[in-house]
C-alpha cells in the first residue's frame, strides 16, 4: 500500500505484473498487453522497484486503512 502522502515520481496509469524479469503483463482499459522486449520489461521493473520503496506494510498499512475507514464514516456528516 502506498500512502497518498508519498512523493511519487512514478505514477503508472495502468496495472502491471512482472514475471521473472522476462515479461510484463500490462492491463489497459480495453486490452491486456504482454511485453517481452528486455528494455521495456526493464522499464516496468524500475517502476515496480521505485513504487515498492514507497510502500508500507504491517502496522503502518493497517493504520492507513483504519484512517480511511474512519474518514468514510464521516462522509456526509455536518459539523
Backbone as numpy.savetxt, mean C-alpha at the origin, in Angstrom:
# Nx Ny Nz CAx CAy CAz Cx Cy Cz
0.34 -1.84 6.94 -0.52 -0.69 6.94 0.38 0.53 6.94
0.12 1.45 6.05 0.90 2.68 5.98 0.04 3.82 6.52
0.52 4.50 7.56 -0.26 5.60 8.14 -0.46 6.73 7.13
-1.59 7.42 7.25 -1.86 8.57 6.39 -0.81 9.65 6.58
-0.23 9.71 7.76 0.74 10.77 8.07 2.13 10.49 7.51
2.37 9.29 6.99 3.69 8.96 6.44 3.96 9.81 5.20
5.18 10.31 5.11 5.55 11.09 3.93 5.99 10.11 2.85
5.10 9.91 1.88 5.38 8.95 0.82 5.81 9.68 -0.43
6.82 9.11 -1.08 7.25 9.61 -2.37 6.76 8.66 -3.46
6.35 7.48 -3.05 5.80 6.49 -3.97 4.31 6.41 -3.69
3.51 6.64 -4.69 2.06 6.55 -4.55 1.52 5.69 -5.69
1.61 4.37 -5.51 1.11 3.52 -6.59 -0.38 3.74 -6.80
-0.79 3.82 -8.04 -2.20 4.03 -8.35 -2.90 2.71 -8.61
-2.16 1.63 -8.55 -2.77 0.33 -8.77 -2.18 -0.67 -7.77
-2.88 -1.77 -7.57 -2.38 -2.83 -6.71 -1.42 -3.70 -7.52
-0.40 -4.20 -6.85 0.50 -5.10 -7.55 1.03 -6.16 -6.60
1.43 -7.27 -7.18 2.01 -8.39 -6.43 3.33 -8.75 -7.10
4.34 -9.07 -6.28 5.63 -9.50 -6.81 5.78 -11.00 -6.61
6.36 -11.66 -7.60 6.57 -13.10 -7.54 8.04 -13.40 -7.78
8.76 -13.73 -6.72 10.16 -14.15 -6.79 11.07 -13.19 -7.55
10.72 -11.94 -7.62 11.56 -10.98 -8.33 11.61 -11.18 -9.83
10.77 -12.06 -10.34 10.76 -12.33 -11.78 9.51 -11.82 -12.49
8.48 -11.57 -11.70 7.21 -11.16 -12.29 6.46 -10.26 -11.33
5.80 -9.26 -11.88 4.88 -8.43 -11.12 3.52 -8.54 -11.79
2.51 -8.78 -10.99 1.15 -8.81 -11.49 0.50 -7.50 -11.05
0.06 -6.73 -12.03 -0.49 -5.40 -11.77 -1.97 -5.42 -12.08
-2.77 -5.02 -11.10 -4.22 -5.01 -11.29 -4.68 -3.59 -11.60
-5.11 -3.41 -12.81 -5.62 -2.12 -13.26 -7.14 -2.12 -13.13
-7.75 -1.01 -13.44 -9.20 -0.90 -13.33 -9.92 -1.90 -14.22
-9.41 -2.12 -15.43 -10.12 -2.97 -16.38 -9.37 -4.23 -16.79
-8.17 -4.44 -16.26 -7.39 -5.61 -16.67 -6.30 -5.90 -15.67
-5.73 -7.09 -15.78 -4.54 -7.45 -15.01 -3.39 -7.58 -16.00
-2.23 -7.06 -15.63 -1.06 -7.08 -16.49 0.04 -7.85 -15.78
0.65 -8.79 -16.49 1.78 -9.52 -15.95 3.06 -8.94 -16.54
3.87 -8.38 -15.67 5.11 -7.72 -16.08 6.26 -8.68 -15.84
7.07 -8.92 -16.87 8.20 -9.83 -16.72 9.53 -9.22 -17.15
9.51 -8.05 -17.76 10.77 -7.39 -18.15 11.54 -7.05 -16.88
12.78 -7.51 -16.75 13.54 -7.30 -15.51 13.58 -5.85 -15.03
13.74 -4.90 -15.92 13.81 -3.50 -15.49 12.47 -3.02 -14.94
11.37 -3.51 -15.50 10.06 -3.11 -15.01 9.73 -3.81 -13.69
10.10 -5.08 -13.55 9.90 -5.79 -12.28 10.71 -5.08 -11.19
11.91 -4.63 -11.53 12.75 -3.91 -10.57 12.08 -2.62 -10.10
11.34 -1.96 -10.97 10.63 -0.75 -10.59 9.58 -1.06 -9.53
8.83 -2.16 -9.71 7.83 -2.55 -8.72 8.50 -3.01 -7.43
9.63 -3.70 -7.54 10.35 -4.13 -6.33 10.83 -2.92 -5.53
11.30 -1.89 -6.22 11.75 -0.68 -5.54 10.57 0.01 -4.84
9.44 0.11 -5.52 8.25 0.73 -4.93 7.82 -0.05 -3.69
7.82 -1.39 -3.79 7.44 -2.21 -2.66 8.38 -2.00 -1.48
9.66 -1.94 -1.76 10.66 -1.73 -0.71 10.45 -0.39 0.00
10.22 0.65 -0.78 10.02 1.98 -0.20 8.73 2.04 0.63
7.67 1.42 0.14 6.42 1.41 0.89 6.53 0.55 2.14
7.27 -0.55 2.06 7.46 -1.42 3.22 8.16 -0.70 4.36
9.07 0.20 4.04 9.78 0.95 5.07 8.84 1.86 5.86
7.73 2.26 5.25 6.77 3.15 5.89 5.71 2.40 6.68
5.58 1.12 6.42 4.50 0.33 7.01 4.70 0.11 8.51
3.60 0.01 9.21 3.63 -0.32 10.63 2.89 -1.65 10.83
3.30 -2.38 11.86 2.70 -3.67 12.17 2.43 -3.73 13.67
1.74 -4.78 14.08 1.52 -5.01 15.50 0.74 -3.90 16.18
1.21 -3.51 17.37 0.49 -2.52 18.19 0.29 -1.19 17.47
1.29 -0.66 16.75 1.04 0.61 16.04 -0.07 0.48 14.99
-0.12 -0.65 14.29 -1.18 -0.86 13.29 -2.54 -0.96 13.98
-2.59 -1.70 15.10 -3.85 -1.80 15.84 -4.32 -0.44 16.32
-3.38 0.40 16.74 -3.75 1.75 17.21 -4.34 2.56 16.07
-3.77 2.46 14.87 -4.32 3.19 13.72 -5.74 2.70 13.39
-5.92 1.39 13.43 -7.24 0.82 13.14 -8.25 1.26 14.20
-7.83 1.21 15.45 -8.71 1.63 16.54 -9.09 3.10 16.40
-8.13 3.95 16.07 -8.41 5.38 15.87 -9.39 5.58 14.72
-9.22 4.80 13.64 -10.13 4.92 12.50 -11.55 4.51 12.89
-11.67 3.43 13.64 -12.99 2.98 14.09 -13.63 4.05 14.97
-12.86 4.62 15.87 -13.37 5.67 16.75 -13.84 6.87 15.95
-13.05 7.29 14.96 -13.44 8.45 14.17 -14.68 8.17 13.34
-14.85 6.94 12.87 -16.06 6.60 12.12 -17.29 6.67 12.99
-17.14 6.32 14.26 -18.25 6.41 15.19 -18.68 7.84 15.46
-17.80 8.78 15.17 -18.09 10.20 15.41 -18.66 10.88 14.16
-18.73 10.19 13.05 -19.26 10.79 11.84 -20.73 11.13 12.03
-21.08 12.30 11.62 -22.47 12.71 11.66 -22.94 13.20 13.01
-22.04 13.29 13.98 -22.44 13.77 15.29 -22.27 15.28 15.34
-23.04 15.91 16.15 -22.97 17.36 16.34 -22.27 17.63 17.65
-21.26 18.48 17.60 -20.52 18.83 18.83 -21.20 19.94 19.57
